[in-house]
């Protein structure tokens, strides 16, 4: 049969791995609170992502100044302190996820570790324009499983204990006066969420005002301006209003948890984002995403702004920052078929000025559209899938990669996706599935996945393959499965339970043995342990269920080639998960390639490692699924930490 190797003359030019998976040229620009300058991420001379600051005034726009000096892992997120004097960012050690808060002073160039505690994780970071020289940060110093809140003086570096965790709190809510007055706790007896409030931060007791059972959905945002209510997306009824499958945006009373007002509801899907004004804490817009993102303006003062931006932005719109006076914004345009773009927007004249493209090198290459589809599952449900097809060849009996998202309590979105572009460029049809247990489609769809790892959740993936084959785009003999985290589990499960469907699989940091997975979670996941047990199943106590759902026990059925990539320091899915799977497959004689990245965790942050991984993966896919490969890039992978592990060498 026809293969993409026969079609190299008509497929578009090959996009090098480094263009898709190397560090961006620039990324994530954010305005200073006073609007005079902006910061962004870019490579240092050593090729490591750092923070740069650039003046906005054309008359003063000197060369951008690098203000951080990370030399190994790279900085991936940051924010401005509200005093305009420093940049705050989080960094861990080689993927261990014990984040430290760092502050980079713009004037002196000094970078300080503000939470210099060995083995401690900073979990929350709050700032407020009314208190520009302060921050609030959560640290698990007292108890590795519980985060207490500390007030951080950004000038002196002093940390003062502010709020002790009252027990199993996993989220905090600030009021308009930068006081922590809300807390969301997890009930370990039944997996429910409890909303606690207090009337002040001066010793007042916490009061429980609302509770969401495990099978209900809630998201907590912020207090109303006067502190008498709290904005929440909820699937429940609260004294008035109706319980729904998808979430409603409501205001609940902080006195008794009763519903004051319903602000928004979409019967198709949950609320994806709520856009607030940080000065008066009023809801300005709601964002939902069924097949694609949709903005619903709630306040007329930004209606013209959103209309102006949507006339320019053709992809997913995201406001990355706003000045304190709200006169200027920076927005991101995440197109499905082009580099992410960032614009500086001035509200007075409604003008958008292009700041930069994150990956301008992509403009030289042919990129493709992503399409969304609602398909039927084999048990009569409706399911959203996203499809990206190669251009230049007929979309008939193509090799296909089923790309499975992680979580699993997460979802895929329409828009820019480097993996989808890479696969389509190599000649594959790429299909992504929002299978049951995915978030965003209501509580019923979410909880249809409870206890269904390797069962109906996996059947949804099988149904997506059947749909692609029936539609004529996929060659049933050349379908690969690939994913990270839960997607890695789904890869193992696909090869174990439905080996006839797939020609090969690629597992990235995926769990193989569900009992050992839950037994080895990080201590700070303790508050959500009951929720994990209810959703995954009680694999720690039910041996039959664990054996049924864990691919480790089905190695003898896994006859198709497998590539496993693992971060040595992964705190979520420990290296032991991959070691177990590789050893089990080796013992039954199945081909398995095992790559360990020694300075990575749950995913690969360093560009040398990312490019190396995708180069190895496309060679694997070419061998077993029939796509094509891009060029070797020895300079781009220099310094990677990959170790190819001999399965025979693993000692459990």
C-alpha positions as CSV (number, residue, x, y, z in Angstrom):
1,X,0.0,0.0,0.0
2,X,1.0,3.6,-0.4
3,X,3.2,5.1,2.3
4,X,4.3,8.7,3.0
5,X,7.8,7.8,1.9
6,X,6.3,7.5,-1.6
7,X,4.7,10.9,-1.2
8,X,7.8,12.9,-0.2
9,X,7.5,14.9,-3.4
10,X,4.1,16.2,-2.5
11,X,4.2,16.6,1.3
12,X,5.4,20.1,2.2
13,X,8.9,21.0,3.3
14,X,10.1,19.2,6.5
15,X,9.9,21.4,9.6
16,X,13.0,20.8,11.8
17,X,12.3,19.6,15.3
18,X,14.1,22.6,16.8
19,X,11.7,25.0,15.1
20,X,8.7,23.3,16.7
21,X,10.1,22.0,20.0
22,X,13.2,24.2,20.7
23,X,12.8,27.3,22.8
24,X,10.6,30.0,21.3
25,X,12.4,33.1,20.0
26,X,10.3,35.2,22.5
27,X,7.3,34.3,24.6
28,X,4.8,35.3,27.2
29,X,5.2,39.1,27.2
30,X,3.7,40.9,30.2
31,X,3.2,44.6,30.8
32,X,4.7,46.3,33.9
33,X,1.9,47.6,36.1
34,X,2.6,51.2,35.1
35,X,2.7,50.3,31.4
36,X,6.1,51.8,30.7
37,X,7.8,48.5,29.8
38,X,7.2,44.8,29.2
39,X,9.0,41.6,30.2
40,X,9.2,38.4,28.1
41,X,11.0,35.1,27.9
42,X,13.9,34.6,25.5
43,X,17.1,32.7,25.2
44,X,20.3,33.8,26.9
45,X,23.6,33.4,25.1
46,X,23.7,29.9,26.5
47,X,20.4,29.0,24.9
48,X,18.5,29.0,28.2
49,X,15.1,30.8,28.7
50,X,15.4,33.9,30.8
51,X,13.4,37.0,31.5
52,X,14.1,40.2,29.5
53,X,12.7,43.7,30.0
54,X,12.0,46.1,27.1
55,X,10.8,49.7,27.2
56,X,7.6,50.4,25.3
57,X,8.2,54.0,24.4
58,X,9.8,54.1,21.0
59,X,11.9,57.1,22.0
60,X,13.4,55.1,24.9
61,X,13.3,51.6,23.4
62,X,16.9,50.7,23.9
63,X,18.1,47.1,23.7
64,X,16.2,44.7,25.9
65,X,17.9,43.9,29.2
66,X,18.3,40.4,30.5
67,X,17.4,40.5,34.2
68,X,17.6,36.8,35.2
69,X,20.5,34.4,34.7
70,X,19.2,30.8,34.8
71,X,21.9,28.7,33.3
72,X,20.3,25.2,33.0
73,X,16.6,24.5,33.2
74,X,15.1,27.8,31.9
75,X,12.4,30.0,33.3
76,X,8.9,29.0,32.1
77,X,6.6,31.5,33.9
78,X,6.9,34.8,35.7
79,X,4.9,37.8,36.8
80,X,5.6,41.4,37.6
81,X,5.6,42.6,41.2
82,X,3.1,45.3,41.5
83,X,5.8,47.8,42.5
84,X,7.3,47.8,39.0
85,X,10.7,47.1,40.6
86,X,11.1,43.3,40.2
87,X,10.1,40.2,38.4
88,X,8.9,37.2,40.4
89,X,9.3,33.7,39.0
90,X,9.2,30.0,40.1
91,X,12.0,27.5,39.5
92,X,12.6,23.9,40.6
93,X,15.6,21.6,40.5
94,X,15.7,19.3,37.5
95,X,12.0,18.7,37.5
96,X,11.4,17.8,41.2
97,X,8.5,20.4,41.3
98,X,9.8,21.8,44.7
99,X,9.3,25.3,43.4
100,X,11.1,28.3,44.9
101,X,10.0,31.9,44.5
102,X,12.8,34.1,43.0
103,X,12.8,37.9,42.7
104,X,14.9,39.7,40.1
105,X,15.6,43.4,40.8
106,X,15.4,45.5,37.6
107,X,17.8,48.2,38.9
108,X,20.5,46.1,40.6
109,X,20.2,42.9,38.6
110,X,20.3,40.9,41.8
111,X,18.2,37.7,41.8
112,X,17.2,36.4,45.2
113,X,15.7,33.1,46.2
114,X,12.9,34.3,48.4
115,X,12.0,30.8,49.7
116,X,15.4,29.1,50.2
117,X,14.2,26.0,52.0
118,X,15.6,22.6,51.0
119,X,12.9,20.2,49.9
120,X,10.1,22.8,50.4
121,X,7.6,23.7,47.7
122,X,6.0,27.1,47.0
123,X,2.5,26.4,45.9
124,X,0.6,29.7,45.6
125,X,1.8,33.2,44.9
126,X,-0.6,36.2,45.2
127,X,0.1,39.9,44.6
128,X,-2.1,42.9,44.8
129,X,-1.8,46.4,43.3
130,X,-2.9,48.0,46.6
131,X,0.1,46.3,48.3
132,X,2.8,46.7,45.7
133,X,5.8,45.7,47.9
134,X,4.2,42.5,49.2
135,X,3.3,39.0,48.1
136,X,1.5,36.1,49.8
137,X,3.1,32.6,49.2
138,X,2.1,29.1,50.3
139,X,4.9,26.9,51.8
140,X,4.8,23.4,53.2
141,X,7.5,24.0,55.9
142,X,5.4,22.9,58.9
143,X,3.9,19.9,57.2
144,X,4.9,18.5,53.8
145,X,1.3,17.7,53.1
146,X,-0.2,21.2,54.0
147,X,0.6,24.7,52.7
148,X,0.5,27.5,55.2
149,X,0.5,31.1,53.9
150,X,3.3,33.6,54.5
151,X,3.5,37.3,53.8
152,X,6.6,38.1,51.9
153,X,8.2,41.6,52.0
154,X,9.6,42.0,48.5
155,X,12.1,44.7,49.7
156,X,13.6,43.0,52.7
157,X,12.8,39.4,51.8
158,X,11.2,38.9,55.2
159,X,8.8,36.0,55.4
160,X,6.1,36.1,58.2
161,X,3.6,33.3,58.9
162,X,0.2,34.7,58.0
163,X,-2.4,31.9,57.9
164,X,-2.0,28.4,59.2
165,X,-3.7,25.8,57.0
166,X,-6.8,24.7,59.0
167,X,-6.6,21.2,57.4
168,X,-6.6,19.8,53.9
169,X,-6.9,23.2,52.2
170,X,-5.9,23.1,48.6
171,X,-6.9,26.6,47.4
172,X,-7.1,30.1,49.0
173,X,-9.2,33.1,48.0
174,X,-8.1,36.7,48.6
175,X,-10.6,39.6,49.1
176,X,-10.3,43.1,47.6
177,X,-8.2,44.2,50.5
178,X,-5.5,41.5,49.9
179,X,-6.7,39.4,52.9
180,X,-7.1,35.7,52.7
181,X,-10.8,35.1,53.6
182,X,-11.7,32.0,51.6
183,X,-10.3,28.5,51.6
184,X,-11.3,25.3,49.8
185,X,-10.7,22.2,51.8
186,X,-10.9,18.5,50.7
187,X,-12.9,16.2,52.9
188,X,-10.9,13.0,53.2
189,X,-13.9,10.9,54.2
190,X,-15.9,11.3,51.0
191,X,-13.8,13.4,48.5
192,X,-16.1,16.4,48.7
193,X,-14.9,20.1,48.6
194,X,-15.8,22.5,51.4
195,X,-15.8,26.2,51.0
196,X,-14.6,27.9,54.2
197,X,-14.7,31.7,54.9
198,X,-13.8,33.9,57.7
199,X,-14.9,37.5,58.4
200,X,-11.4,38.9,58.7
201,X,-7.8,37.7,59.0
202,X,-7.5,38.9,62.6
203,X,-8.1,35.6,64.3
204,X,-11.7,35.0,63.2
205,X,-12.7,31.3,63.0
206,X,-13.2,29.6,59.6
207,X,-16.8,28.8,58.8
208,X,-18.1,26.1,56.4
209,X,-20.6,27.7,54.1
210,X,-21.0,25.3,51.2
211,X,-20.1,21.7,50.3
212,X,-19.8,20.0,46.9
213,X,-19.9,16.2,46.9
214,X,-17.3,14.4,44.8
215,X,-19.7,14.1,41.8
216,X,-20.4,17.8,41.6
217,X,-18.2,20.5,40.0
218,X,-17.0,23.8,41.4
219,X,-14.4,26.5,40.6
220,X,-13.6,29.3,43.0
221,X,-12.6,32.8,41.8
222,X,-12.7,35.8,44.0
223,X,-14.7,37.9,46.5
224,X,-17.1,40.6,45.4
225,X,-15.8,44.1,45.9
226,X,-17.5,44.5,49.3
227,X,-16.6,41.0,50.4
228,X,-20.2,39.9,51.0
229,X,-20.2,37.4,48.2
230,X,-17.9,35.1,46.3
231,X,-17.8,34.3,42.6
232,X,-18.1,30.5,42.0
233,X,-18.7,28.3,39.0
234,X,-21.0,25.5,40.3
235,X,-23.0,22.6,39.1
236,X,-25.2,22.7,42.2
237,X,-28.3,24.6,43.4
238,X,-27.6,26.8,46.4
239,X,-31.0,27.7,48.0
240,X,-32.2,29.0,44.7
241,X,-31.3,28.4,41.1
242,X,-31.2,24.9,39.6
243,X,-28.6,22.1,39.7
244,X,-27.2,21.6,36.2
245,X,-24.9,19.2,34.4
246,X,-22.5,22.1,33.4
247,X,-21.4,24.9,35.7
248,X,-23.2,28.2,36.3
249,X,-21.3,31.3,37.3
250,X,-23.0,32.6,40.5
251,X,-22.4,34.8,43.5
252,X,-22.7,33.0,46.8
253,X,-23.3,34.8,50.1
254,X,-20.3,34.7,52.5
255,X,-22.7,34.7,55.4
256,X,-24.5,31.4,54.7
257,X,-23.6,30.2,51.2
258,X,-26.9,31.0,49.7
259,X,-27.1,32.0,46.1
260,X,-27.3,35.8,45.6
261,X,-27.3,35.9,41.8
262,X,-26.7,33.8,38.7
263,X,-24.5,35.5,36.1
264,X,-23.9,33.0,33.3
265,X,-24.8,29.5,32.1
266,X,-24.1,27.5,29.0
267,X,-25.8,24.1,28.8
268,X,-23.2,22.7,26.4
269,X,-20.1,23.0,28.5
270,X,-18.5,24.2,31.7
271,X,-17.2,27.7,32.2
272,X,-13.6,27.7,31.0
273,X,-12.4,31.2,32.2
274,X,-13.9,34.2,34.0
275,X,-12.3,37.6,33.1
276,X,-12.3,40.1,36.0
277,X,-11.3,43.7,36.3
278,X,-8.6,43.8,39.0
279,X,-9.5,47.3,40.2
280,X,-13.2,46.8,41.0
281,X,-13.4,43.0,40.8
282,X,-16.4,43.0,38.4
283,X,-16.9,40.2,35.9
284,X,-16.2,41.5,32.5
285,X,-16.4,38.4,30.3
286,X,-16.9,34.6,30.5
287,X,-15.1,32.2,28.2
288,X,-16.5,28.8,27.2
289,X,-15.0,26.1,24.9
290,X,-17.2,23.3,23.5
291,X,-15.5,22.8,20.1
292,X,-13.7,26.2,20.0
293,X,-13.2,29.1,22.4
294,X,-16.1,31.6,22.6
295,X,-16.1,34.9,24.5
296,X,-19.3,36.2,26.1
297,X,-18.9,39.8,27.2
298,X,-20.6,40.5,30.6
299,X,-19.8,44.2,30.9
300,X,-20.2,46.7,28.1
301,X,-17.0,48.6,29.0
302,X,-14.9,46.0,27.3
303,X,-17.3,45.0,24.5
304,X,-15.7,47.2,21.9
305,X,-12.2,46.1,23.0
306,X,-13.0,42.4,22.6
307,X,-14.7,43.1,19.2
308,X,-11.6,45.0,18.1
309,X,-9.2,42.2,19.2
310,X,-11.3,39.4,17.6
311,X,-11.1,41.3,14.3
312,X,-7.3,40.9,14.5
313,X,-6.8,37.6,16.3
314,X,-7.9,34.6,14.2
315,X,-7.1,32.0,16.9
316,X,-7.7,31.6,20.6
317,X,-7.6,35.0,22.3
318,X,-5.9,35.3,25.7
319,X,-5.2,38.5,27.7
320,X,-1.8,38.0,29.2
321,X,-1.6,41.3,31.2
322,X,-3.2,44.6,31.8
323,X,-1.8,47.8,33.3
324,X,-3.0,49.0,36.7
325,X,-5.0,51.8,35.0
326,X,-6.3,49.3,32.4
327,X,-5.3,51.6,29.6
328,X,-3.2,49.0,27.8
329,X,-3.3,45.2,27.4
330,X,-1.0,42.5,26.0
331,X,-2.9,39.8,24.2
332,X,-1.9,36.4,22.7
333,X,-3.4,35.1,19.5
334,X,-3.0,31.3,19.5
335,X,-3.7,30.4,15.9
336,X,-4.1,26.7,14.9
337,X,-1.9,27.2,11.7
338,X,0.7,29.7,12.7
339,X,3.1,30.8,15.4
340,X,1.5,32.3,18.5
341,X,1.4,36.1,18.1
342,X,1.5,38.8,20.8
343,X,0.0,42.3,20.5
344,X,0.2,45.5,22.5
345,X,-3.3,46.9,22.6
346,X,-4.3,50.5,23.6
347,X,-7.9,50.8,24.7
348,X,-8.2,54.6,23.9
349,X,-7.7,54.2,20.2
350,X,-8.5,50.4,19.9
351,X,-5.2,49.9,18.2
352,X,-3.3,46.6,18.1
353,X,0.5,46.7,17.5
354,X,2.3,43.4,16.9
355,X,5.0,42.9,19.4
356,X,6.4,39.7,18.1
357,X,5.8,36.1,17.0
358,X,6.9,33.4,19.4
359,X,8.3,31.3,16.7
360,X,9.0,33.5,13.6
361,X,10.9,30.7,11.9
362,X,7.6,28.8,11.4
363,X,6.6,31.5,8.8
364,X,8.9,29.7,6.4
365,X,7.0,26.5,6.5
366,X,3.5,25.2,5.6
367,X,1.3,24.7,8.6
368,X,-2.2,23.2,8.6
369,X,-5.6,23.7,10.1
370,X,-7.1,21.8,13.1
371,X,-10.7,20.9,12.8
372,X,-13.2,19.9,15.6
373,X,-15.8,17.2,15.3
374,X,-18.5,15.7,17.5
375,X,-18.7,12.0,17.0
376,X,-20.7,9.1,18.4
377,X,-19.2,6.6,20.8
378,X,-20.0,2.9,20.7
379,X,-22.4,3.3,23.7
380,X,-24.3,6.2,22.3
381,X,-22.5,9.2,23.8
382,X,-21.4,12.4,22.0
383,X,-17.6,13.1,22.1
384,X,-15.5,16.0,20.8
385,X,-12.4,15.1,18.8
386,X,-9.8,17.4,17.2
387,X,-8.2,16.4,13.9
388,X,-5.1,17.7,12.1
389,X,-4.4,16.3,8.6
390,X,-1.2,16.6,6.4
391,X,-1.4,18.9,3.4
392,X,-0.1,18.0,-0.1
393,X,-1.4,14.4,0.0
394,X,-4.8,13.0,-0.3
395,X,-6.4,12.4,3.1
396,X,-7.0,8.7,2.4
397,X,-5.6,5.8,4.4
398,X,-3.0,7.8,6.0
399,X,-0.8,6.6,8.9
400,X,-2.4,8.0,12.0
401,X,-1.2,8.9,15.5
402,X,-3.8,9.0,18.3
403,X,-2.5,11.7,20.6
404,X,-4.0,11.2,24.1
405,X,-4.0,14.1,26.6
406,X,-2.8,13.8,30.2
407,X,-4.7,14.3,33.4
408,X,-7.0,12.6,32.7
409,X,-9.0,15.3,34.3
410,X,-8.0,17.9,31.7
411,X,-8.8,18.3,28.0
412,X,-7.6,19.2,24.5
413,X,-8.3,22.6,23.0
414,X,-8.5,23.8,19.5
415,X,-5.7,26.1,18.6
416,X,-1.9,26.0,18.4
417,X,-0.5,22.6,19.0
418,X,3.2,21.8,18.2
419,X,2.7,18.1,18.4
420,X,-0.2,18.1,15.9
421,X,1.8,20.2,13.5
422,X,4.8,18.0,13.8
423,X,2.8,14.8,13.1
424,X,0.9,16.3,10.2
425,X,4.2,17.5,8.7
426,X,5.6,14.0,8.9
427,X,2.6,12.7,7.0
428,X,0.4,11.4,9.8
429,X,-3.2,12.2,10.6
430,X,-3.3,13.4,14.2
431,X,-6.5,12.8,16.2
432,X,-7.0,14.1,19.7
433,X,-9.9,13.0,21.9
434,X,-11.8,14.5,24.8
435,X,-12.8,11.1,26.1
436,X,-15.0,10.6,29.1
437,X,-13.3,11.9,32.3
438,X,-12.1,15.0,30.3
439,X,-13.0,18.3,31.9
440,X,-15.1,21.0,30.5
441,X,-18.1,19.0,29.3
442,X,-20.2,18.8,32.5
443,X,-20.1,16.6,35.5
444,X,-21.8,13.7,33.9
445,X,-19.1,13.3,31.2
446,X,-16.4,13.8,33.8
447,X,-17.7,11.2,36.1
448,X,-18.6,8.7,33.4
449,X,-14.8,8.0,33.7
450,X,-14.9,7.1,37.4
451,X,-13.3,3.7,37.8
452,X,-13.0,3.3,34.0
453,X,-9.2,3.4,33.5
454,X,-8.5,0.8,30.8
455,X,-12.3,0.3,30.3
456,X,-14.8,2.7,28.8
457,X,-12.3,5.6,28.8
458,X,-10.1,3.3,26.6
459,X,-13.1,2.3,24.5
460,X,-13.6,6.0,23.7
461,X,-10.1,6.0,22.2
462,X,-10.9,2.9,20.2
463,X,-14.1,4.5,19.0
464,X,-12.1,7.6,17.8
465,X,-9.8,5.3,15.8
466,X,-12.8,3.5,14.3
467,X,-14.3,6.8,13.3
468,X,-11.1,7.9,11.6
469,X,-10.9,4.5,9.7
470,X,-14.5,4.6,8.7
471,X,-14.1,8.2,7.5
472,X,-11.4,6.9,5.2
473,X,-8.5,9.1,6.5
474,X,-6.7,6.4,8.6
475,X,-5.1,3.1,7.4
476,X,-6.2,0.6,10.0
477,X,-2.9,-1.2,9.8
478,X,-0.9,1.9,10.6
479,X,-2.3,3.5,13.7
480,X,0.0,4.5,16.6
481,X,-1.0,5.7,20.1
482,X,1.0,8.3,22.0
483,X,0.6,10.4,25.1
484,X,2.1,11.8,28.3
485,X,1.1,11.1,31.9
486,X,-2.5,9.7,31.7
487,X,-1.9,9.7,27.9
488,X,1.1,7.4,28.6
489,X,-1.1,5.1,30.6
490,X,-3.6,5.1,27.8
491,X,-0.8,4.1,25.4
492,X,0.2,1.2,27.6
493,X,-3.5,0.2,28.1
494,X,-4.0,0.4,24.3
495,X,-1.2,-2.0,23.6
496,X,-2.3,-4.3,26.5
497,X,-6.0,-4.4,26.0
498,X,-6.5,-3.7,22.3
499,X,-3.2,-4.7,20.7
500,X,-5.0,-5.4,17.4
501,X,-5.8,-1.7,17.0
502,X,-2.3,-0.2,17.2
503,X,0.9,-0.9,15.3
504,X,3.1,0.8,18.1
505,X,3.0,3.1,21.0
506,X,4.9,6.0,22.6
507,X,4.5,6.4,26.4
508,X,5.8,9.6,28.1
509,X,5.9,9.5,31.9
510,X,2.9,7.2,32.0
511,X,1.9,5.0,35.0
512,X,2.0,1.3,34.5
513,X,0.8,0.0,37.9
514,X,-2.0,1.9,39.5
515,X,-1.5,0.7,43.0
516,X,2.1,1.8,43.2
517,X,1.1,5.1,41.4
518,X,-1.3,6.0,44.3
519,X,1.1,4.7,46.9
520,X,3.9,7.0,45.8
521,X,2.1,10.3,45.2
522,X,3.8,13.5,46.5
523,X,2.9,14.3,50.1
524,X,1.3,17.6,49.1
525,X,-1.2,15.6,47.0
526,X,-2.6,14.1,50.3
527,X,-5.7,16.5,50.4
528,X,-6.9,15.0,47.1
529,X,-6.1,11.4,47.8
530,X,-9.7,10.4,48.4
531,X,-10.8,12.1,45.1
532,X,-8.1,10.1,43.3
533,X,-9.3,6.9,44.8
534,X,-12.9,7.6,43.9
535,X,-12.0,8.5,40.3
536,X,-9.4,5.9,39.6
537,X,-10.9,3.1,41.8
538,X,-9.7,1.7,45.1
539,X,-6.7,-0.1,43.5
540,X,-4.8,0.0,46.8
541,X,-7.3,-2.3,48.5
542,X,-9.0,-4.1,45.6
543,X,-6.4,-6.4,44.1
544,X,-8.6,-7.7,41.3
545,X,-9.3,-4.2,40.1
546,X,-5.7,-3.2,40.3
547,X,-4.7,-6.2,38.3
548,X,-7.4,-5.6,35.7
549,X,-6.5,-1.9,35.2
550,X,-2.7,-1.9,35.5
551,X,-0.9,-2.6,32.2
552,X,2.0,-4.0,34.2
553,X,0.0,-7.3,34.7
554,X,-0.7,-7.6,31.0
555,X,2.8,-7.4,29.5
556,X,2.4,-10.8,27.8
557,X,-0.4,-9.3,25.6
558,X,1.7,-6.3,24.7
559,X,3.2,-7.6,21.4
560,X,3.5,-4.3,19.6
561,X,6.7,-2.1,19.7
562,X,6.8,0.4,22.5
563,X,8.9,3.5,23.2
564,X,9.0,4.8,26.8
565,X,10.4,8.1,27.9
566,X,10.8,9.0,31.5
567,X,12.1,11.9,33.6
568,X,14.4,10.6,36.4
569,X,13.1,13.1,38.9
570,X,9.3,12.9,38.2
571,X,7.5,13.4,41.5
572,X,4.1,12.4,40.2
573,X,4.8,9.3,38.1
574,X,7.9,8.0,39.6
575,X,10.7,6.4,37.5
576,X,9.7,3.1,39.1
577,X,6.5,3.1,37.0
578,X,8.4,2.9,33.8
579,X,11.1,0.6,35.2
580,X,8.3,-1.9,36.2
581,X,6.7,-1.8,32.7
582,X,10.0,-2.1,30.8
583,X,11.2,-5.0,32.9
584,X,7.9,-6.9,32.6
585,X,7.9,-6.5,28.8
586,X,11.5,-7.5,28.5
587,X,10.8,-10.7,30.5
588,X,8.1,-11.7,27.9
589,X,10.3,-10.8,25.0
590,X,8.5,-7.8,23.6
591,X,10.5,-5.0,22.0
592,X,10.7,-1.9,24.1
593,X,12.9,1.1,23.9
594,X,13.5,3.0,27.1
595,X,14.9,6.5,27.3
596,X,15.6,8.2,30.7
597,X,16.3,11.9,30.9
598,X,18.3,12.4,34.1
599,X,17.6,16.1,34.7
600,X,13.9,16.1,33.9
601,X,10.6,15.4,35.8
602,X,7.0,15.1,34.6
603,X,7.7,16.2,31.1
604,X,10.8,17.7,29.4
605,X,11.6,21.4,30.0
606,X,15.1,21.6,28.5
607,X,15.0,22.2,24.7
608,X,18.0,19.8,24.1
609,X,15.9,17.0,25.7
610,X,12.7,17.9,24.0
611,X,14.3,17.9,20.5
612,X,16.2,14.7,21.3
613,X,13.0,13.0,22.4
614,X,11.0,14.0,19.3
615,X,13.9,13.0,17.0
616,X,14.0,9.6,18.6
617,X,10.2,9.4,18.5
618,X,9.9,10.2,14.8
619,X,12.5,7.6,14.0
620,X,10.5,5.1,16.0
621,X,7.2,6.1,14.3
622,X,8.8,6.0,10.9
623,X,10.0,2.4,11.5
624,X,6.7,1.1,12.7
625,X,4.0,3.4,11.4
626,X,5.4,4.6,8.1
627,X,5.7,8.4,8.4
628,X,8.8,10.4,7.4
629,X,11.7,11.9,9.4
630,X,13.2,15.4,9.6
631,X,16.8,16.3,9.5
632,X,19.3,15.3,12.2
633,X,20.1,18.3,14.4
634,X,23.3,17.5,16.4
635,X,23.9,21.1,17.5
636,X,20.3,21.4,18.9
637,X,20.6,18.3,21.1
638,X,24.1,18.9,22.4
639,X,24.1,18.7,26.2
640,X,20.9,16.5,26.4
641,X,20.7,14.1,29.3
642,X,19.2,11.1,27.5
643,X,20.2,7.7,28.6
644,X,19.1,4.7,26.6
645,X,18.4,2.1,29.2
646,X,19.0,-1.6,28.5
647,X,15.8,-3.4,29.7
648,X,18.0,-6.3,30.9
649,X,19.8,-4.0,33.3
650,X,16.8,-3.0,35.3
651,X,16.7,-4.3,38.9
652,X,13.4,-3.9,40.7
